[in-house]
Each structure stands twice: as C-alpha cells, then as structure tokens.
Amino acid sequence: MNNEPTFIPGLELARRFYWEAVRPVLEAEFPGLRHSAALIGTGSEVLGFDTPMSADHHWGPRAMLFLAGPGYQQFRDAIYERLRWKLPHRFLGYPVNFAEADEHGVRLMEESRTGPVNHRVECFTLAGFFRHYLDFDIDGEIESADWLTFGEQKLRSITAGEVFHDDLGLEALRSRFTYYPSDVWLYMLASGWQRIGQEEHLMWRAGHVGDESGSTIIAGRLARDVMRLCFLMERQYAPYPKWFGTAFMRLAAGPELAPILRRALRGETYQERGEALATAFECIAAKHNALEITEPIAVTRSLFWSRPFQVIWGDRFADAISAQISDPAVRSIAKRGLIGGIDQFGDSTDLLHSEWRQAVRALYASGIR
C-alpha cells in the first residue's frame, strides 16, 4: 500500500471497526438484532503479537458476528450484503476491501474507491464456530480426553482476543476454556517432568561419546520442555512455535530462565550445555516446590548413578505429582503412561488441526477404565 497508515494493533483496530463502522450499520438496518461480536480464533492480532509485517497476511479491519440459530439463517446473507454497501472503503487509513483468496486461501487488503466492498465481517453461530474450530459440541461436557486433545494454541486463541458485545453468552462460553481442570493440569505437569527425566542424561551421554550435534539437539528438546513446564506452572496456554519464545518472555519465569537456556543452546561443548541445563532444572524445581502441590522435593542436581552427568531426576517430580491426581478418568490415563497433552507428545502441525482430534481422543479414551 502507498501512504501506509500508522500501525494500529489489530485487536484495537477490530474493536474500533465494530463500534464505529459495523455497529451503526447493524443498528440502522437490523434494529434490535441480538448478536455477539468479537475477535477470537486465528490471527496474531488475537494474541496481541501482531506487528506491521502482519498486514501482509489476513490482517486488517475485520470483526466476527455471532447470531442465534434462526437469526443466522434469516439475516446472515442480508447482513453481509448491507455491509458491502454501507461500510467505508477505508477505516483508520486501512482498506476495508479484501481481495479474493489466493491459491493458499489468503486474503489481503486491497484498495477500492467505489462500489461495494468485499469486507471481512463474518457471521457464525456459537455452536458452528466451536464445532469447526475445536471439533467440539458446546452442549456437551468437556471431558479429560477433550482437554488433552485441544491444541494449546487454539485454547489460547479462544480465551484471548476480545468480546466487543455479547447478547448470546459468548463470554460465558469461552470462560469454560479458561484453563485445564486441576487433575488434567497435574497430569500434564507430571508428563512434562517425565520428559525431562527420560532425556536429561542423554544430552550428556551423546556428548560424552563425541556426538556434539546429537547432544545439541537433545539440549534444544530439553530447553523446550523447561519452557513448557513454565507455561504449565503459571497456568497459561503455550502458543504455537512462532510466538512460543515471545510469550515465554512474558511469563514471570521468562526473564530469569531465558539467559540460562540460551547458554544451554549456545554451548560449544556438552559440559557447557549440561551445566546450563542443570541450573535451569534447579530453577524450575524450586518453582515446583513453590506451587505446594506435593511435599517439597530436593532441588539440587546430582550425578546420574556413577556417571559424571548432572541431573535433577525429573521422574521424582513426575511420580510425586501423579500421586496427587484424584479424578478416576485422569488417573486411568496416567497409569497407561505420562504422554501428556497433544502438544507434549505430538510435534506435527497437522496433528494439531481439529480434523485429527477425534482420532487422537480415542487414544486417551481407550486408557479410561
């Protein structure tokens, strides 16, 4: 775009777009229409991480309208059409018109001066949106197998963003996803510690036989596991990789642990990496004790049997946390193995799509006796 406007965070842009451009049209053309309006779901602006670069990909003046079932059928098309003719061509300096989707499904802002605009004010029903986005029926209970198969990025993007207006109870609905139930949380914490216990000595062993590349890869895995544990300890959903580190730095633990983990990742030798990781493990061990969910556990490193490898023995934490799980369904899953939630055991972006959720859900459901 020429003469690019001053950048406005997308969530603020959406809020103002709804109240200053969309809402007046609804009140004039559809008086009394019960609806909710929001910006949730996909988009870096929903998480508050967008920058001027974000404007090249789906970003721009937009809003989501939620209508009740009969209203959705009756008014959806009419709302879209009236907005095409009534919305301004620019809002706060940004084009309201969007080009047609390209071969990748991406729509970009496109300048227009006359005629109707191809806007991005999209209509949904509450049930339809959650069915599509999470593959979940909002009339049902959220069971442990559901929690463990909802990707954290999606949970974060449901509970982030903002509801601008709410006649239909969208805020109450998304509050159901605020955070994991206590026993699911304990299971995921235990699984995080189990991962550390399983691999902390392997970083040392690979380096000890001269495999510095393999040692570095394992160190990176362990650094990510430490970061994931911090998100869990602070009861925040972790976003997907693009914003994982950015969000981590906004945790209380981020500024303290980030330089330690950087030393682990940048270490030229396995001894340097091991020293940094052992320090990181001691830090999160202390944070575990501060949660007071188990009896205090020793937080100092020790040797791995008789080998010169410094470890925290993560399985001690996993076992102590697992013992606190009381929900029979979660205990049954834990007895089968501490594989954690879908983000902990899966490392495929496609696996986190809702199309796979029921198949993965069956994995957990089979463990419930």
C-alpha positions, 0 to 999 in steps of 0.5 A: 500500500502507498501512504501506509497508515500508522500501525494500529494493533489489530485487536484495537483496530477490530474493536474500533471497526465494530463500534464505529463502522459495523455497529451503526450499520447493524443498528440502522438496518437490523434494529434490535438484532441480538448478536455477539461480536468479537475477535477470537480464533486465528490471527496474531492480532488475537494474541496481541503479537501482531506487528506491521509485517502482519498486514501482509497476511489476513490482517486488517479491519475485520470483526466476527458476528455471532447470531442465534440459530434462526437469526443466522439463517434469516439475516446472515446473507442480508447482513453481509450484503448491507455491509458491502454497501454501507461500510467505508472503503477505508477505516483508520487509513486501512482498506476495508476491501479484501481481495479474493483468496489466493491459491493458499486461501489468503486474503489481503487488503486491497484498495477500492474507491467505489462500489461495494466492498468485499469486507471481512465481517463474518457471521457464525453461530456459537455452536458452528464456530466451536464445532469447526474450530475445536471439533467440539459440541458446546452442549456437551461436557468437556471431558479429560480426553477433550482437554488433552486433545485441544491444541494449546494454541487454539485454547489460547486463541479462544480465551484471548482476543476480545468480546466487543458485545455479547447478547448470546453468552459468548463470554460465558462460553469461552470462560469454560476454556479458561484453563485445564481442570486441576487433575488434567493440569497435574497430569500434564505437569507430571508428563512434562517432568517425565520428559525431562527425566527420560532425556536429561542424561542423554544430552550428556551421554551423546556428548560424552561419546563425541556426538556434539550435534546429537547432544545439541539437539537433545539440549534444544528438546530439553530447553523446550520442555523447561519452557513448557513446564513454565507455561504449565506452572503459571497456568497459561496456554503455550502458543504455537512455535512462532510466538512460543519464545515471545510469550515465554518472555512474558511469563514471570519465569521468562526473564530469569530462565531465558539467559540460562537456556540460551547458554544451554543452546549456545554451548560449544561443548556438552559440559557447557550445555549440561551445566546450563541445563542443570541450573535451569532444572534447579530453577524450575524445581524450586518453582515446583516446590513453590506451587505446594502441590506435593511435599517439597522435593530436593532441588539440587542436581546430582550425578546420574548413578556413577556417571559424571552427568548432572541431573535433577531426576525429573521422574521424582517430580513426575511420580510425586505429582501423579500421586496427587491426581484424584479424578478416576478418568485422569488417573486411568490415563496416567497409569497407561503412561505420562504422554501428556497433552497433544502438544507434549507428545505430538510435534506435527502441525497437522496433528494439531488441526481439529480434523485429527482430534477425534482420532487422537481422543480415542487414544486417551479414551481407550486408557479410561477404565 
